[in-house]
Amino acid sequence: MDRESMQLLSLRLSRALEDIGVSRYMRTRRRRTWLMRETIGRITSELQGDGFTLYQIGSQTEGTTTLGMESDLDSLFCYGNMPVILDWGEWKQGMRTLLVVKTEHSRPQHCWLQKVRPDLPLPETNVRESSDMMDSEGRVLRVNTQIEYSERLGQQSQTGEIVQHGPSKSWNESNDMVWAFHCASLPEECKFLFHRPRPGHWPRHDTLAQARQTGVFLVPQGYTEDPSRPIRCKSTTFHVPQKYPFYPHSKREWRFSTSLMERLLMFNMSTVQHKVYVFLKILRKSNIKLIVDDRFSTFHMKTAMLFTIETYPPDIWREDNLVQCVIYCLTTLLRWLKIKNCPHYTISGVNLFTGKLFKHEQNKLHSMIAAIMHSHFQPMFLIEIDNLGKRINPVCCFENTTDLESRFELNKVQVADLFKWYVYDACEGFDLNDAADAEEKINAYLQSLLSKHDNYKELEHESTSLLIPQLCGRLACIQASKCTYCNQPITQNIIHLFRLSFDFDLLSKRLKFASMLYCSGQYEAATNSLICCKGLLGPEVWQCCGCEGREQTHPSNEFMEKAINTSFKDMLQKYTGIDVLFTSQEMNCVPHHLRYEMFRTIGEEDWQQRHPDGFFTWMDHVVIDCIPFLHYLQYLTHRQLNQHQSKLEALNNLNSYISSNEDHGHIDTAWNMLGHCWELENRLDLAWICYTQSLEIYPRNNAANWHVARMVHNQLNG
């Protein structure tokens, strides 16, 4: 291929990658979203004393994925209450500690973790937990089987099976979760990046300085040299079994992982380098994966990319030189496949082909990659992922492209998808449920957050600005519920807390406030509050439901167009109405009829449908979609004020809402609210139809069962 053709192909490839979301804009939005998830998780974990820290790693946080790649969600949970030390000089009294043990027989990148006493700098001598074992020399070692964690995962899985990808264990194919320990000091082999010879232009000095401070994770994965080891396969995912009959030492081995160091390096890639790497990943998934599945992994591509950036001069990374940069990276891979050795970028003495590929497979991959390069990348035009081949092919550039979505449309879809994750984590908040000391804990959390709020960095500041209103709203509702139960007036302090909670999203906290006003007999104030809520509605407002087992509503086109150029925090506060949730401690702030929703689970068949139960705890609360709840509250308040016309208007609005949202959100609860309205109108025939319609949609775990039984009881007793 001549130089001019190479440049034209490079520019077409660059434009096509921009179209599918491989751009500075989408990379920035992805990174910020997933780093926000990490920050919120870290703050809530610290306040609740969970003992672990969440890290979001992998392609989502790097911004190196697209819609068509369907990348997994990679999370690392680090045990914070048991640090790892390299030598006895790092031991601290009172801390449960693990000591890195390496011998002359230790495998590359692996070690053992010996348990240490917290009271004295001495080894532990007794096996106290199921995750411990004693070796022949009397050392108590932490094994990597993670029995307790595996049991919990089995309970979360629909089938009871655990999906395992290397050190990751999860309940499904789309989530990779690793539980690991952290060592603040870098082992000698993990200092490889800082003292080996290299040109010096990349990584930058400030990046290297940060990388020195990241430490390493110890992840639960033993060493193996044989890619033919026994495996369990589910779908096309590569699994590592819990038991290795051929490698008895592997259960006690832990692998060094420099995930945070690698993330820093990925964050320092330029936009062109970012495009090259994503294209390499797409090429691997569409072509190379067909030969050796995931045993030739994205990590091999990432390693080749990092070494290539380091080796070649910085001026080659240009839009019109994109294809040549891909060739440089593939040339690096070819060299490694030829010598049967793929070095690790940050850890010395590691061959990343070991335990992954047979030698004949490495030869086959070498031939395949060489053939792709010699064919002037003809397989590129056949790539179906994100229709990339069609977008690049010059024959299709000006015709037969009507079925391809525009860059703007694809950006809208990706931004909306990211926003759903943003909302999910913002709403996840604190795991208080119906704890007896919830009020005390909320006060403590609020004091801690408010005391640090001004000193937080940008992401931490945004995270706390979402957490504080949630806590204020929860505290206000609990205190108001107590006042209503005791027939005491609602204090100004409670009202102030409610108003502080309005800063979370557009509607849900305002509706909880209006519900409290109604339940405490302040009907005029409730009416005014509901008028304000109704005035906030518009075509760009998205009613969001994130409950397991309920169909998610899709954001409108107007919403997605605003989200393109608006921060997610502003989208949440100005254009999003999340589910309204009341716990049992807030029971007296919710209309009496809706309290039945807390008792929707009646018999054993209902409980079986709630498996895995951890995803369905919302069923123990009152959870309602914003818009139908608004109409329902308007009906109730206008009825109390004898405003007949306004009452009927609210009833018609609720009926119209249900007619146009037959299978989205908490539609069963909306039918139950409409049924109650007809009961109050003395139209029991229509109420019966509403409750039975609700049960047709969700026969199990539905409060309509109580309402049907109640109506039958009332009829039988006159």
C-alpha positions, 0 to 999 in steps of 0.5 A, spaced: 500 500 500 502 506 497 503 512 502 497 516 500 493 510 500 495 509 507 493 516 509 486 515 506 485 509 509 488 512 516 483 518 515 477 513 514 479 509 520 479 515 524 473 518 522 469 511 523 472 510 530 470 517 532 463 515 529 462 509 534 464 513 540 472 512 540 473 520 541 476 525 546 469 527 548 466 520 549 473 517 553 472 523 557 465 522 559 466 514 560 472 516 565 468 521 569 462 516 570 466 510 572 471 514 576 464 517 580 462 510 581 468 509 584 468 515 588 461 514 591 463 507 593 469 509 596 466 514 600 460 510 602 464 504 604 469 508 609 463 511 612 459 505 613 466 501 615 465 496 610 472 494 610 473 494 603 475 499 597 472 499 590 476 500 584 473 501 577 478 498 572 478 495 565 475 498 559 469 502 562 474 506 566 479 507 561 474 509 556 476 504 551 470 500 549 464 501 544 457 499 544 458 494 539 464 491 543 459 489 549 465 490 554 464 487 561 464 491 568 470 490 571 470 492 579 476 490 584 474 490 591 480 491 596 480 488 603 482 495 607 482 491 614 488 486 612 494 490 609 499 486 606 507 487 608 513 486 604 517 485 611 517 485 618 519 493 618 512 495 615 508 491 621 504 495 625 501 493 632 493 492 632 493 491 625 491 484 622 496 483 617 499 478 611 506 478 610 509 476 602 513 470 602 517 468 596 522 462 596 527 460 591 521 456 588 516 462 587 513 462 581 514 469 577 509 474 579 506 470 585 507 469 592 504 466 598 501 470 604 502 468 611 498 471 616 501 475 622 499 476 629 496 483 630 499 484 637 506 482 636 510 482 630 510 474 630 507 469 625 500 466 626 500 459 629 493 457 629 488 456 623 482 460 625 478 461 618 476 456 612 480 461 608 487 459 612 491 453 611 498 450 614 504 448 610 509 443 612 513 448 615 508 451 620 506 457 616 499 459 616 497 461 609 491 465 606 489 460 600 486 463 594 479 459 594 475 465 597 470 460 600 466 465 604 465 469 598 464 464 593 458 461 598 455 468 598 456 469 590 452 462 589 446 465 593 446 471 588 446 467 582 440 465 578 443 458 577 447 457 583 453 457 579 459 462 579 462 464 573 470 465 574 475 469 569 482 468 572 482 471 579 474 474 578 468 471 580 461 473 579 454 471 578 453 472 571 458 473 565 457 481 564 460 483 571 468 481 573 469 482 580 475 481 584 476 481 591 484 482 593 489 485 598 493 491 597 500 492 599 502 499 599 510 498 597 512 495 591 516 488 590 522 488 587 519 485 580 514 490 580 519 496 580 521 494 573 518 500 569 522 505 573 529 502 572 529 498 565 532 502 559 527 505 555 528 512 550 524 516 556 519 520 552 513 516 555 511 515 560 512 522 563 516 523 569 509 526 573 506 519 571 512 515 573 512 519 580 504 517 581 505 510 579 510 509 584 505 511 589 500 506 587 502 499 590 500 493 588 494 488 589 494 481 591 489 477 587 487 470 588 490 466 582 495 461 582 500 460 577 500 454 571 504 453 565 500 448 562 494 451 557 491 444 557 489 444 564 482 442 566 477 448 565 470 448 566 467 452 560 460 456 560 459 460 553 465 462 550 468 464 557 475 462 559 474 459 566 479 457 572 476 451 576 476 452 584 480 445 584 487 444 580 488 436 581 495 437 577 497 444 581 496 443 588 500 449 590 496 453 586 491 454 591 496 458 596 498 462 591 497 470 590 498 474 583 501 481 583 497 486 580 499 493 578 492 495 575 492 502 578 499 503 575 496 500 568 490 505 569 495 511 570 498 509 563 492 508 559 489 515 562 496 518 559 494 516 552 493 521 546 487 521 542 490 517 536 493 512 541 487 511 544 484 510 537 489 505 535 488 501 542 481 500 541 481 498 534 486 493 536 481 490 541 476 490 535 481 486 531 482 481 536 475 480 538 472 480 531 478 475 528 483 473 533 478 471 538 475 466 533 482 461 533 484 461 541 478 464 544 480 469 550 486 466 551 489 471 547 486 477 551 485 484 551 491 484 556 496 482 550 494 487 546 494 492 551 501 490 553 503 491 546 500 498 545 504 500 551 511 497 549 510 500 542 508 507 545 514 507 549 519 504 543 517 509 537 517 516 537 511 521 539 511 524 532 508 518 529 501 518 533 497 522 527 490 521 525 493 520 517 498 515 520 493 511 524 494 504 520 501 505 520 501 505 528 497 499 528 502 496 524 507 498 529 503 495 534 502 488 531 509 488 529 511 488 536 506 482 537 509 478 531 516 479 534 513 476 541 510 470 538 516 468 534 520 468 540 514 465 544 515 470 550 510 476 551 513 480 557 509 484 562 510 492 562 510 493 569 513 486 572 519 483 570 520 476 569 513 474 566 511 471 560 504 473 558 503 467 554 505 462 559 499 458 561 495 461 555 497 459 549 500 452 546 507 453 542 503 451 535 497 456 537 503 462 537 505 460 531 498 460 528 497 467 531 503 469 528 501 467 521 494 470 521 497 477 524 502 477 518 497 475 513 492 480 515 498 485 515 500 483 508 493 483 505 493 491 507 488 490 512 482 487 508 479 483 514 478 490 516 472 491 511 468 485 514 468 487 521 461 487 524 462 490 530 459 497 530 458 496 523 466 498 523 467 495 516 461 498 512 464 505 515 471 504 513 470 501 506 470 506 501 465 502 496 460 504 502 462 511 504 457 514 499 452 509 498 448 504 502 449 507 509 442 509 510 442 504 515 448 506 519 446 511 525 450 518 525 455 520 530 450 524 534 445 519 534 450 514 537 453 519 542 446 520 545 445 512 546 452 511 549 451 518 554 444 515 556 447 508 557 452 512 562 447 516 565 443 510 567 450 507 571 451 514 574 444 514 577 444 507 579 450 509 583 448 516 586 441 512 588 445 506 591 447 510 597 447 507 604 445 500 606 441 502 612 434 499 610 430 499 616 436 499 621 433 500 628 439 505 629 438 508 622 437 515 624 443 515 629 447 513 623 444 518 618 446 524 623 453 521 624 454 520 616 451 527 615 456 530 620 462 527 617 460 529 610 459 536 612 465 536 615 470 534 609 465 537 604 469 543 603 476 539 603 474 534 598 477 534 591 472 535 584 469 528 584 469 527 591 465 534 592 460 532 586 459 525 590 458 528 597 453 533 593 449 527 591 449 523 598 448 529 602 441 531 600 439 523 600 441 523 607 437 529 609 431 527 605 431 520 609 432 523 616 427 528 614 422 523 613 424 518 619 423 524 623 416 526 620 414 519 620 415 519 628 411 526 629 405 524 625 405 517 629 405 521 635 400 527 633 406 532 634 407 538 629 412 537 623 418 542 626 421 547 621 428 543 622 424 537 619 422 542 613 429 545 612 432 538 611 426 536 606 428 542 602 435 540 602 434 534 599 430 537 593 437 538 590 438 530 589 433 529 583 428 533 580 421 530 583 422 524 588 424 528 594 419 533 593 414 528 592 416 525 599 415 532 602 408 533 599 406 526 601 408 528 608 404 534 608 398 530 606 399 525 611 400 530 616 393 533 614 396 539 611 392 539 605 393 546 602 401 546 603 401 539 599 396 542 594 401 547 593 407 543 593 404 538 588 402 544 583 410 546 583 412 538 582 407 538 576 410 545 573 417 541 573 414 536 568 416 536 560 418 532 554 425 532 556 424 529 563 426 522 564 422 518 569 427 513 571 426 506 574 432 501 576 429 496 580 430 489 579 425 485 575 421 492 572 422 494 565 426 500 565 423 506 561 427 509 556 429 517 556 426 521 551 430 524 545 429 531 548 432 528 554 438 525 550 439 531 546 440 535 553 445 530 556 450 530 550 452 537 553 450 537 560 453 534 566 450 528 569 449 532 576 445 537 572 441 532 568 439 528 575 437 534 578 433 538 573 431 533 568 430 526 572 425 523 576 427 517 580 423 512 584 420 514 590 421 510 596 419 509 603 421 504 608 417 502 614 421 507 618 417 512 614 411 509 614 407 515 617 409 519 611 406 515 605 398 514 604 395 508 608 393 505 602 400 504 599 403 501 606 400 494 603 406 495 598 411 493 604 407 486 605 407 484 597 411 478 599 406 473 602 407 466 601 413 461 599 412 462 591 413 469 592 419 468 596 422 463 590 421 469 585 425 474 589 431 469 588 437 472 588 434 476 594 439 481 594 436 484 588 429 484 591 430 488 597 426 494 594 420 489 595 420 490 602 419 498 601 414 502 598 416 504 591 413 508 586 414 511 579 414 519 580 409 521 575 403 516 577 404 518 584 404 525 583 397 524 580 395 520 586 397 525 591 393 530 587 387 526 587 387 525 594 389 532 596 383 535 592 378 530 595 380 532 602 379 539 600 372 538 596 375 540 589 371 536 585 373 538 578 381 538 580 380 531 583 377 528 577 382 531 573 387 528 577 384 521 576 383 522 569 391 524 568 392 517 572 388 513 568 391 516 562 398 515 564 397 507 565 394 507 559 400 509 555 405 506 560 403 498 560 409 495 561 414 500 564 416 501 571 412 500 577 406 499 573 402 494 578 403 499 583 400 505 579 394 500 577 393 499 585 393 506 586 388 507 581 384 502 584 384 505 590 381 512 587 375 508 584 374 505 591 374 512 594 369 514 588 365 508 590 366 504 583 368 498 586 367 494 579 372 499 576 377 498 582 376 490 581 378 491 574 384 495 576 387 490 581 386 484 577 389 488 571 395 489 576 395 481 578 395 480 570 402 483 569 405 481 576 401 475 579 407 474 585 409 479 590 403 484 588 400 488 594 393 487 589 393 480 592 391 484 599 386 489 596 382 483 592 382 479 599 380 486 602 374 487 597 372 480 598 372 480 605 368 487 605 363 484 600 362 478 604 361 482 611 356 487 608 
